[in-house]
Amino acid sequence: MSSYNVAPLDNLIDQFERLPNIGHKSAQRLAYHILTLPESTVKEFANALINAKKSIHFCKSCCNLTDKEYCPICSNSKRDASTICVVERPRDVVAMERTQEYTGVYHVLHGAISPLMGIGPDSLCIKELLARVGNGEIKEVIMATNPTVEGEATAVYLSKLLKPLGVKVTHLAYGIPVGADLTYADEITLARALEGRTDL
Amino acid sequence: MSSYNVAPLDNLIDQFERLPNIGHKSAQRLAYHILTLPESTVKEFANALINAKKSIHFCKSCCNLTDKEYCPICSNSKRDASTICVVERPRDVVAMERTQEYTGVYHVLHGAISPLMGIGPDSLCIKELLARVGNGEIKEVIMATNPTVEGEATAVYLSKLLKPLGVKVTHLAYGIPVGADLTYADEITLARALEGRTDL
């Protein structure tokens, strides 16, 4: 940027611009907005960033995000620990929970297999899932990966690994609009998809 | 948010959601993105926020944002200090500078008069402008407030205060934006362009 701008402001604009879906104009608008806020509010924001990053890690069992050793769902004894719903992202757990229909537990892969993007099975939380299923207490694994090429491929790949372990592998029914993102599906569609799940 | 979410994450989502034009879904996406970044990158972002807020204040002369006592434009002896261009926002200075046509200095009001929004002349950097013009070294003040009801009202209000001080007060020309299609120009802009027509 040119000399009429100030370094700490340019730096802040630059930081905002690195976030996904934030262009230069939006980054400018956000940075100028920050300067209008009281210093205490800006500190709260900065602390929220650092605290979230520092305290949040993967649940030892399901790989969902948590600030404890086990996430609230895995440590809830009322949940059916013999059914695992496999999702791509932590936000998909939030979407599934909104249906209030599912009483089992989850497993978060943190992505889907995508050779084009260089994401192989080793980049995902797959060995953790196999370890959980391998201990013999799991009856059913429900694939709830996104209805995209990558999500489908991941579900098929996992079912081939899981079926020899003697576990039932099912898939969410096509109530989900194909090509959409699971996060943005409404509760009713998601609930229908859960009810009508089929063998994979 | 429900129990399956974690407090530091909820807090971060909440912080992002307070920013202008960031809804809940975008805030979620940004927060999850932050968790995928290395801790050092998150710290840089947090520091950029705090540093910008701490070190940036108004230029003693023109009220533009700066981390020094005077902004780079006011402290540049090559600029014509007898011409002041009055703008609403710091980003308008950036826009004017991009023209590379203007050699004078600026004055940033930090808003426009808007009785509906509770913004009166006292909320803006107007007394600083009057003080600058009052010292007698200013020959011309160019109004470059936005072509909105509020911007226009502010320009008229200021010209009434400035003219008695014996200074020339001008206004940016209205007309058709260069490169635009006449068909899509609104009536008011076209009427103004016609009024302000110049010899060819």
Interface residues (C-beta under 8 A of the other chain):
Chain A: S2 S3 Y4 N5 V6 A7 P8 L9 N11 L12 D14 Q15 L19 P20 N21 S26 Q28 R29 L30 A31 Y32 H33 I34 L35 L37 E39 V42 K43 E44 F45 A46 N47 A48 L49 I50 N51 A52 K53 K54 S55 I56 L65 T66 D67 K68 C71 P72 I73 R89 P90 R91 V93 V94 E97 T183 Y184
Chain B: S2 S3 Y4 N5 V6 A7 P8 L9 N11 L12 D14 Q15 L19 P20 N21 K25 S26 Q28 R29 L30 A31 Y32 H33 I34 L35 L37 E39 V42 K43 E44 F45 A46 N47 A48 L49 I50 N51 A52 K53 K54 S55 I56 L65 T66 D67 K68 C71 P72 I73 R89 P90 R91 V93 V94 E97
